[in-house]
């Protein structure tokens, strides 16, 4: 398991936690929240490393000597037994609770409650990371609440959430909240270029597509299948827009849904990334189409290519933006978003995609 020395774009959060650790005022529970891929899990593991690194000189920041005060990062040596085991994900005192199916169930929290009351095996502080904490059932949250009310002195609980509003207010109120924000595109692109040894243009594309989320950049950097599916969707929607024929649009709708179903099944069977699964769904495809029409509309109105998301298709975007009325592009972007929303509410994929493609082909 790779835990980066630098958690890109989250320096403020790292410094905040480092100051608390250096001053001996760490909370017994933290709630790290922000968009998926913003670095919540990396920061949680970094905190577990810093809390349990054996050398006393490592307390408060990165390897190479102690620091304290306002700029103290989360220091760890990376070489002691605790650091090595935590980095590999095999430390007996650092555990992760994640959803089983759609939710985190009360049985999982009960087991945590029992285990966290025991003395640590090897670490100074037992650390429990609850991933997707907002997916705990109400029963599980009430069980966790009892742990947060009377936490063992040698324990640390870290909740990770995209939407803390989905949890009981009493859970959040007993945790120290730390927000992780999306990272600026320029900073993220520079990080991606160095981290993955890729060309600047490719790094900028990944940063833009990721919407400022480093975890998404990491997933997309090595996911060729994602870009194959993406290109297939873009080529299909361009063909439908130009065909002007309802029958051809319906045939394209059926063909695309068949291809998406096949790609989704292969991704599920092969352990594909969440990004690949997302774009291979009918909802994800419609989200991409909305973004595509958004790019065309922006370019046709402003002429500013720095605002484009799908940078690798800039020639196609220039061509299509020049020959389609902005009012149509705006309507199509809204239509694609509405179709995605309908699909999330269990609309029939075939009927929804047929309706969208007919609107594109007939320029409605």
DOZA-416520 format. One line per 8 residues: number of its first residue (from 1); for each residue x, y, z of N, C-alpha, C. Coordinates in pm, whole numbers. Each point is the difference from the previous one (the first is absolute). Example, Ala and Ser with C-alpha at 12.3 -4.5 7.8 and 13.67 -1.06 7.14 Angstrom:
! DOZA-416520
1 = 1319/-569/780/-89/119/0/90/120/0  -35/105/-72/82/119/6/-77/109/73
//
This chain:
! DOZA-416520
1 = 84/-118/0/-84/118/0/88/124/0  -26/90/-96/82/120/-13/-65/114/78  70/56/95/-46/118/73/94/115/-37  -46/96/-81/90/104/-49/52/89/110  127/44/-16/58/95/95/-78/132/-4  -46/35/-119/-75/124/-16/-144/-34/-33  -94/52/79/-141/-16/-31/-41/126/-74  -2/-8/-130/-8/117/-86/-123/85/31
9 = 24/130/12/-107/96/17/-62/6/138  48/-81/93/-61/-5/134/99/42/108  91/91/-35/101/44/95/-58/59/126  -110/74/-13/-61/61/118/-49/-106/98  -65/-106/-53/-49/-107/87/115/-75/66  107/-26/-77/117/-70/54/64/83/111  13/130/-23/62/86/102/-87/9/126  -131/7/-19/-91/6/114/16/-124/88
17 = -3/-118/-63/14/-123/77/139/-12/61  101/48/-73/136/-3/51/17/87/124  -63/118/-2/9/89/116/-66/-64/122  -113/-64/-23/-70/-64/113/83/-114/58  63/-78/-89/82/-111/48/122/53/74  65/102/-56/121/54/62/-29/61/137  -120/54/18/-35/64/127/-61/-97/100  -19/-126/-42/-60/-100/88/-149/20/21
25 = -66/70/-94/-142/30/15/-84/-69/-108  41/-121/-37/-76/-73/-100/-138/-37/52  -97/4/-89/-134/-45/35/-5/-153/0  -98/-57/67/-17/-145/-3/-71/-45/-126  -61/97/-73/-74/-35/-122/5/116/-98  23/-34/-127/2/100/-107/-101/-38/-108  -57/101/-60/-87/-19/-116/66/72/-117  59/-77/-91/60/57/-120/-104/-8/-111
33 = -39/115/-53/-104/-5/-102/36/86/-121  -49/-46/-114/30/66/-126/-38/-92/-114  14/44/-124/-40/-82/-114/82/-126/-13  -59/-102/-64/71/-125/-23/128/27/-79  110/-58/47/127/18/-68/78/122/46  -49/70/103/69/122/45/118/-30/92  15/-125/43/116/-36/83/-34/-36/143  -128/-29/27/-42/-28/138/69/-124/56
41 = 1/-109/-77/62/-123/50/150/17/15  63/68/-95/145/23/10/33/81/125  -81/101/29/24/82/119/-25/-80/128  -101/-85/-2/-29/-83/118/116/-94/29  53/-62/-102/113/-92/19/126/78/40  14/119/-52/114/85/38/-9/34/149  -121/27/47/-21/30/141/31/-122/86  -42/-118/-47/30/-124/74/150/-24/6
49 = 70/28/-109/146/-14/-2/66/92/102  -39/127/-5/63/97/89/-30/-30/147  -119/-53/27/-37/-29/138/73/-121/56  46/-89/-89/56/-127/47/145/-24/-39  62/96/-69/140/-16/-37/84/-15/127  87/-100/3/74/-33/122/99/107/43  88/51/-90/100/99/44/-67/126/52  36/42/119/-61/120/57/30/123/-83
57 = 115/-3/-72/36/116/-83/-95/19/-115  -77/-105/-31/-90/9/-114/-131/69/35  -28/24/127/-127/58/39/-19/139/-61  -106/16/-78/-37/130/-50/24/25/-146  73/-81/-79/20/30/-140/65/-107/-83  63/34/-115/59/-98/-90/136/-41/50  59/-102/-59/126/-52/51/110/106/-4  86/-3/103/113/90/-3/6/100/112
65 = -53/-32/119/12/93/112/-132/59/42  -13/28/128/-128/46/54/-25/145/-37  -130/30/-10/-42/138/-18/-117/25/91  -20/124/36/-117/35/79/-42/140/-40  -112/44/58/-47/134/-30/-95/1/-118  -19/119/-60/-104/18/-100/21/-80/-126  124/-26/-38/24/-66/-127/31/-148/15  -27/-60/117/33/-140/21/-85/-89/-90
73 = 61/-77/-90/-75/-95/-80/-19/-129/80  -55/-102/-61/-18/-129/67/123/-85/-28  90/-4/99/131/-61/-21/-2/-149/32  67/-79/-83/19/-143/25/128/-44/-70  63/-108/51/130/-38/-55/-13/-87/-124  -105/-79/-9/-19/-87/-115/81/-128/4  78/-19/106/90/-116/5/-21/-90/121  -61/51/106/-20/-83/119/-107/-106/-28
81 = -10/-103/83/-99/-106/-23/-143/51/-11  -35/96/84/-136/54/-7/-26/68/-134  94/83/-44/-16/70/-128/-11/-98/-116  87/-101/0/0/-96/-110/-132/-76/-7  -51/-43/116/-124/-77/1/-121/86/-36  -2/123/48/-111/89/-34/0/30/-150  119/26/-55/11/30/-143/-44/-118/-85  23/-122/49/-39/-120/-74/-145/-40/26
89 = -63/67/95/-138/-32/32/-19/-125/81  104/-41/78/-7/-126/75/19/21/150  -6/123/47/21/22/143/-123/-44/78  17/-82/106/-116/-51/74/-76/107/77  63/115/22/-65/105/78/-51/116/-86  13/-12/-131/-54/101/-91/-95/-70/-95  -127/23/17/-102/-74/-73/-94/94/-74  -56/-53/-108/-94/77/-81/-136/-71/0
97 = -104/76/26/-137/-49/-12/-59/62/-127  -51/-82/-90/-56/48/-126/-137/-64/-21  -82/59/-87/-133/-57/-23/6/-145/-48  -90/-79/51/-22/-136/-51/-127/7/-83  17/1/-132/-113/30/-86/-21/150/-4  -122/43/30/-33/142/-9/21/76/130  13/-73/112/3/68/129/106/-58/93  33/78/102/78/-50/113/-100/-42/106
105 = 6/-125/39/-103/-58/84/39/3/147  -100/-16/86/23/9/144/97/-107/48  0/-117/-64/93/-105/41/145/42/-17  29/78/-105/136/47/-23/43/98/110  -91/87/40/33/97/104/7/-67/137  -83/-100/21/9/-75/126/135/-68/14  48/-57/-110/133/-63/4/107/104/31  -10/117/-65/94/107/28/-7/42/146
113 = -120/12/52/-20/41/140/68/-98/95  -11/-129/-31/62/-103/85/152/6/-10  50/9/-123/145/-4/-21/69/127/50  -66/113/-14/67/125/37/16/12/152  -77/-79/74/12/1/146/121/-79/49  59/-82/-89/116/-80/37/127/84/-7  103/-41/71/128/68/-8/62/-21/-138  77/98/-49/66/-17/-130/95/-118/1
121 = 13/-67/-114/96/-109/-13/142/52/-13  19/98/-89/135/49/-30/8/152/-1  -108/65/-35/1/145/-19/-17/74/132  28/129/-6/-27/87/115/-149/32/7  -59/18/-118/-140/41/-8/-73/-89/-102  -102/-69/45/-83/-77/-93/-75/99/-89  4/-22/-129/-63/92/-94/-104/-75/-83  -121/51/1/-109/-56/-80/-45/105/-100
129 = 5/-36/-127/-41/90/-107/-134/-51/-54  -102/82/4/-132/-39/-51/-21/70/-133  16/-75/-108/-13/56/-136/-147/8/-38  -35/104/-77/-141/22/-37/-88/-5/125  38/75/101/-72/-4/128/-145/42/-14  -31/82/-101/-138/43/-19/-90/-114/-48  59/-117/-28/-79/-116/-42/-26/-96/116  31/42/123/-39/-79/116/-152/0/14
137 = -56/-115/37/-142/-3/34/-23/82/127  -124/34/26/-29/78/120/39/-79/125  -23/-132/-3/37/-83/114/151/1/20  75/-6/-110/147/3/9/48/134/55  -64/109/-42/39/132/49/-26/13/151  -112/-52/44/-30/7/143/100/-82/81  43/-113/-57/101/-82/67/134/75/6  37/64/-111/124/78/-3/-5/116/98
145 = -116/59/13/-16/115/90/41/-36/143  -31/-120/41/37/-43/135/151/-8/16  70/-40/-108/147/-6/4/56/142/7  -58/91/-79/50/137/-3/-25/72/133  -106/-39/69/-30/64/128/98/-41/110  48/-125/-7/95/-50/100/115/-73/-70  85/74/-73/107/-65/-77/112/-49/90  57/-116/-31/120/-45/73/112/101/-18
153 = 85/16/99/104/102/-5/109/-27/-101  16/-125/-41/107/-34/-95/-57/-30/-138  -101/78/-41/-65/-27/-128/-20/128/-80  -12/-18/-129/-27/110/-93/-99/-51/-103  -110/70/-17/-102/-36/-98/-4/109/-106  11/-41/-127/0/97/-111/-114/-36/-94  -96/89/-13/-113/-20/-90/29/72/-132  -28/-66/-111/16/60/-132/-138/11/-64
161 = -29/114/-58/-135/20/-54/1/99/-115  -84/-27/-100/-26/97/-105/-112/95/42  -92/-50/81/-118/78/37/-32/-20/148  68/73/88/-23/-18/144/-142/35/44  -73/72/-84/-138/32/31/-90/-122/4  48/-112/-54/-77/-123/1/14/-74/133  88/47/87/20/-66/129/-76/74/110  -19/-68/112/-65/63/114/83/121/46
169 = -64/112/28/75/118/46/84/-28/124  -46/-92/84/75/-32/121/132/-71/-30  7/-65/-117/127/-62/-42/100/110/-34  -42/90/-88/90/108/-44/45/87/117  -91/26/94/33/91/110/105/-58/94  19/-130/-4/99/-63/87/132/-27/-72  11/51/-121/123/-15/-78/57/138/-32  130/5/-19/64/122/-50/-9/-6/-152
177 = -76/91/-59/-20/-2/-145/117/66/-72  46/-66/-106/105/54/-85/-48/-14/-144  -15/111/-68/-51/-3/-137/115/-7/-100  -14/-87/-99/96/-10/-110/-68/54/-125  62/99/-62/-58/65/-116/57/-57/-130  -72/26/-108/54/-33/-131/127/81/-24  92/-57/-78/130/62/-24/-6/81/-130  69/111/-4/6/81/-121/58/-79/-117
185 = -52/25/-119/41/-78/-118/149/13/-28  55/120/10/142/20/-28/87/-78/98  -30/11/129/76/-73/101/-13/-151/-19  -120/-44/-30/-24/-144/-17/71/-53/-124  1/79/-107/68/-43/-123/151/-10/23  56/95/72/144/-5/29/34/-123/84  -87/-31/95/20/-120/82/-10/-127/-84  -100/-6/-87/-20/-119/-83/117/-22/-95
193 = 51/109/-56/114/-11/-92/120/-63/69  27/42/124/114/-53/74/-29/-139/56  -120/-20/51/-35/-126/68/-5/-117/-98  -50/23/-121/-21/-109/-96/91/9/-122  92/99/1/97/16/-108/-70/5/-135  -92/93/-15/-76/14/-124/20/139/-58  -38/15/-126/14/128/-68/-92/105/61  41/127/-4/-81/107/59/-143/5/-53
201 = -16/-23/-131/-134/5/-59/-89/-110/56  58/-120/15/-75/-112/57/-34/28/147  95/55/71/-21/31/142/-113/102/16  -4/100/-86/-106/100/8/-136/-62/-30  -4/-91/-97/-126/-68/-32/-51/-79/120  89/-77/62/-40/-80/115/-49/88/115  72/110/22/-39/92/108/-137/62/-27  -25/33/-126/-127/61/-37/-115/-100/12
209 = 21/-120/-53/-104/-103/7/-29/-41/144  100/11/86/-16/-44/139/-76/99/86  -22/121/-52/-68/106/75/70/29/133  134/0/-5/77/38/118/17/-107/104  -18/-128/-39/10/-110/96/121/-87/-31  103/4/83/122/-78/-26/-24/-149/-13  -91/-55/80/-28/-142/-8/-56/-40/-134  -79/87/-59/-56/-27/-133/109/8/-106
217 = 92/95/17/114/8/-92/79/-130/2  28/-50/120/76/-125/14/-72/-116/-66  -133/-4/12/-76/-108/-61/1/9/-152  -13/122/-53/-7/17/-145/136/-14/-67  107/27/73/133/0/-61/36/-133/-64  -47/-109/58/34/-131/-56/-119/-76/-53  -110/69/-27/-124/-68/-41/-30/26/-147  64/-77/-87/-21/18/-144/-144/-32/-40
225 = -61/-95/68/-136/-41/-36/-99/114/22  23/79/103/-86/116/25/-3/91/-122  116/28/-56/7/92/-113/-57/-63/-128  7/-132/-11/-63/-66/-115/-152/16/6  -57/-22/117/-144/16/16/-39/146/-21  77/91/55/-28/143/-15/1/40/-146  102/-43/-75/9/35/-141/-118/-58/-79  -45/-119/39/-114/-64/-67/-126/83/20
233 = -20/50/119/-118/82/29/5/130/-80  116/64/0/14/128/-72/-22/-19/-150  59/-103/-58/-16/-23/-144/-146/-30/-34  -69/-73/88/-141/-32/-24/-86/126/4  19/82/100/-84/119/12/28/98/-114  122/9/-46/31/87/-115/-69/-52/-125  -1/-131/-17/-64/-59/-118/-151/24/2  -60/-13/116/-144/19/12/-38/145/-29
241 = 78/94/50/-28/142/-22/2/33/-149  88/-65/-74/16/32/-142/-95/-78/-90  -58/-110/50/-75/-88/-89/-133/59/-44  -71/71/90/-128/59/-36/-109/-100/-31  16/-122/44/-94/-107/-33/-43/-74/128  -130/-6/25/-50/-64/121/31/-147/9  -14/-71/-112/26/-145/1/146/-29/31  89/79/-60/143/-19/27/33/33/146
249 = -67/101/54/23/37/140/-42/-113/94  -114/-63/-29/-47/-110/84/93/-120/-9  51/-25/-120/95/-111/-16/129/29/77  44/125/-3/121/38/74/-22/-12/150  -120/35/46/-33/-14/142/10/-145/44  -60/-88/-78/3/-143/34/143/-54/0  76/39/-102/138/-49/-11/86/50/117  -14/128/35/81/55/109/-34/-68/133
257 = -129/-20/26/-39/-66/125/54/-142/7  0/-69/-114/56/-136/-3/149/3/31  71/95/-60/144/11/24/30/39/145  -81/91/54/20/40/140/-25/-117/94  -103/-78/-29/-31/-116/85/115/-99/-1  56/-23/-118/113/-92/-12/122/54/76  28/130/-16/115/61/69/-20/-5/151  -123/24/45/-28/0/144/18/-140/58
265 = -50/-100/-72/13/-138/47/147/-41/8  76/35/-103/143/-33/1/72/71/114  -38/125/26/63/75/109/-34/-63/135  -123/-43/17/-40/-65/126/75/-131/18  7/-79/-105/67/-130/9/150/15/20  56/107/-58/145/20/8/44/93/110  -88/38/89/37/92/108/35/138/-50  -77/52/-95/27/131/-57/-15/112/101
273 = 61/113/-31/-3/115/90/-141/57/11  -30/72/109/-130/67/11/-24/96/-116  107/60/-50/-14/93/-113/-45/-73/-126  55/-119/-24/-39/-79/-117/-144/-48/15  -36/-46/118/-137/-44/24/-98/115/-19  39/117/44/-88/117/-10/-25/38/-145  106/10/-79/-17/46/-138/-64/-108/-87  8/-126/43/-60/-110/-75/-149/-16/29
281 = -52/78/92/-143/-3/29/-72/100/-89  -128/-19/-20/-77/94/-81/-1/139/64  -2/5/133/4/130/69/133/71/-26  110/-76/13/131/58/-23/17/49/-142  -56/-75/-96/8/40/-140/-74/133/-22  -115/14/63/-76/125/-14/71/116/67  64/-26/113/80/105/65/111/47/-93  65/-95/-68/106/35/-94/-56/83/-115
289 = -117/-39/-53/-61/76/-109/-33/142/43  -48/15/123/-30/135/50/127/83/5  110/-60/43/128/70/3/50/34/-139  -26/-90/-95/40/24/-139/-73/121/-57  -131/4/18/-77/113/-52/33/128/75  35/-13/126/44/116/77/126/57/-63  96/-86/-38/123/46/-65/-30/73/-131  -90/-58/-80/-34/62/-128/-65/137/22
297 = -90/7/96/-69/126/28/98/107/48  87/-37/94/98/95/54/88/55/-112  49/-90/-85/89/45/-107/-74/87/-101  -123/-36/-32/-75/78/-99/-34/139/51  -17/14/131/-37/129/59/122/85/32  104/-63/57/114/77/50/124/-10/-89  15/-111/-70/121/-24/-77/121/-30/86  -21/-20/130/110/-22/95/25/-150/19
305 = 107/-50/-59/28/-143/6/56/-43/136  39/95/83/51/-36/132/-111/-53/91  -125/22/-40/-114/-44/81/-49/-139/-40  62/-58/-100/-45/-129/-52/44/-114/91  -89/-98/21/31/-117/81/63/-110/-86  -64/-31/-111/45/-111/-86/110/46/-95  115/33/58/109/63/-74/55/-87/-112  -5/-131/17/57/-88/-102/-86/-8/-125
313 = -120/59/4/-88/2/-117/-21/143/-48  99/85/20/-17/142/-29/-31/27/-147  57/-79/-92/-28/21/-143/-147/-29/-30  -52/-109/55/-142/-32/-20/-89/106/63  40/49/116/-80/102/69/-3/129/-82  113/39/-55/3/120/-85/-93/-16/-119  6/-115/-62/-80/-26/-120/-149/2/32  -39/-71/104/-143/-10/33/-55/131/54
321 = 80/72/79/-46/127/56/-26/103/-110  72/-12/-110/-14/97/-108/-124/-25/-86  -56/-121/6/-111/-30/-90/-133/-29/71  -3/13/131/-124/-24/74/-35/126/80  -127/40/-7/-43/121/69/17/-14/151  49/106/66/17/-5/146/-128/-36/75  -115/48/-50/-126/-29/69/-28/-150/1  33/-68/-109/-17/-145/-5/95/-69/98
329 = 124/44/0/100/-60/89/-42/13/146  -54/117/35/-46/21/137/-115/-95/34  -96/-13/-93/-114/-89/24/45/-145/11  95/-40/-84/48/-139/3/74/-31/129  78/96/48/71/-21/127/-100/-22/113  -105/83/2/-104/-15/103/-72/-133/-17  -31/-35/-125/-71/-126/-27/82/-120/46  129/2/-25/87/-111/42/4/-9/153
337 = 8/115/68/0/-1/146/-132/-53/55  -111/42/-62/-131/-48/44/-14/-150/-22  56/-50/-109/-5/-143/-28/79/-78/104  117/52/35/81/-66/104/-75/-3/133  -66/111/33/-77/6/125/-115/-99/-2  -67/-13/-115/-111/-95/-12/49/-143/16  116/-29/-57/57/-134/12/36/-32/145  45/99/73/31/-22/142/-126/-29/81
345 = -114/39/-55/-128/-28/66/-67/-123/-62  83/-84/-66/-45/-130/-52/-85/10/-126  23/103/-82/-66/5/-130/51/-114/-87  -79/-41/-97/40/-106/-93/115/51/-88  118/-64/5/116/51/-76/-27/11/-149  -67/-99/-58/-23/2/-144/-92/115/-38  -108/18/71/-93/107/-32/65/137/23  75/12/107/64/128/31/105/37/-105
353 = 83/-98/-40/103/28/-99/-62/25/-137  -104/-75/-34/-69/23/-127/-52/144/-7  -62/44/107/-56/136/4/109/105/-15  112/-20/68/111/95/-11/56/2/-141  24/-116/-58/61/-6/-133/-94/54/-107  -130/-19/16/-94/59/-96/5/152/6  12/55/120/12/145/15/125/53/-70  109/-76/7/124/42/-63/-10/-9/-152
361 = -51/-112/-48/-5/-21/-145/-97/96/-68  -113/26/65/-103/85/-59/16/147/39  108/28/73/35/136/42/-115/69/73  -49/-70/99/-111/54/79/51/72/124
//
